[in-house]
Structures are given as C-alpha cells and as structure tokens.
Amino acid sequence: MGELVLCGINTHACIRMAAIDAYQRDLRVVLAEECIDSYNEEHARVSLDYMNEKIAKVAVVAEVIEALRPGAAGPAE
C-alpha cells in the first residue's frame, strides 16, 4: 500500500475528490493541514470532518516531515 500527501486549494472540491479517488485505489491519504485551503470555510470544515480518520488523516506538516524520515511510521498509521 502506498501513501499520498495532498495539498492544494478548495478542500471541499479538488482535495476531497482527489482524496476519495486515492482512497478507492487503496492508498493511505494524508492531508497536509497547513497546505490546504478553501474560499468557503464551512464547506472546508464539513469536508475535513467527513474525511478525517475515515478516508484520510489530517496531519500538520511537521508530522508529515517526521514521517518521511527513514524508518519512521507514516502519519496515517
């Protein structure tokens, strides 16, 4: 199983759809919290609530960087 870290704009649209697509392909999905955003805060919040701990893991960038160290457990574990 691979892992995908997502960042980008429109949490409620592009990020959500990419996360669902990756999840359906059996990838572990990590959302880099400080690297995603949306012009609609309410839609973004609802989308994050829907995705977090179900199809994706929301992680701060420091957690993602730490997880990339050799031998480290990924943030989605």
N, C-alpha and C positions, 0 to 999 in steps of 0.2 A: 504494500500500500504506500502511495506517495503522499506528499503533503504540499499544499498550496497556500501561500500567504497572499492575501488580497489587499490592495489599497486602491483608492480612486474616489471618484465623485459620484454622487447620487446613490447613497446607501440603499435607499428604498427601490431603486431600479437596477442599475448596472451591477452593483456589488451583490445585491440579493440574487439576481438571476445567475451571475457567474458562480456564486457560492452554491446555489442549488444544483447547477449543472455539474460542478466539480464533485459535489457530494454524491450525486447519482452515478458518477463514474468511480466511486469508491475511493476518492481522495479525502484525506483529512484536511479540513479547511480552517485556516486561521485568518481572522480579520484584524489587521494592524490598527488598533483603535485610534491612534493619533493621525493616521494616514487615510482615513475615510471621512467623508463629509457629505452633506446634502443641503440643498436650499430649503428643504422642508423638514424642520426639526421633529415634528410629530411623526411624519412618515418614517423618518430615520429611526426614531426611538422604537416604534412599533416593529419595524423590520429587524432591528437588533434583538429585541425581546423574542421575536419569532425564531431567529437563527441561533442565538447564543445557547450553547450546551445541547442543542438538538442536531443541527447540521453543521455548525461551525463553533469555533472557540474565539471569543473576543479577547485579544491579548494586547498589552501595551508593548511598544517597540522594544523596550529593554528586555522583556520576556522572550520576544522573537529572536533578538540578537543572542541572548544567552543560550537559547535552544539550538542555535546554529553552531555552537562550539562542538568540536569533535567529542563524541561520546555522551553528549548531553541528551536528555529526554526532550522531545518536542513539546511545544506549548499546548498541543492538542491532546496530550496524554493525561 
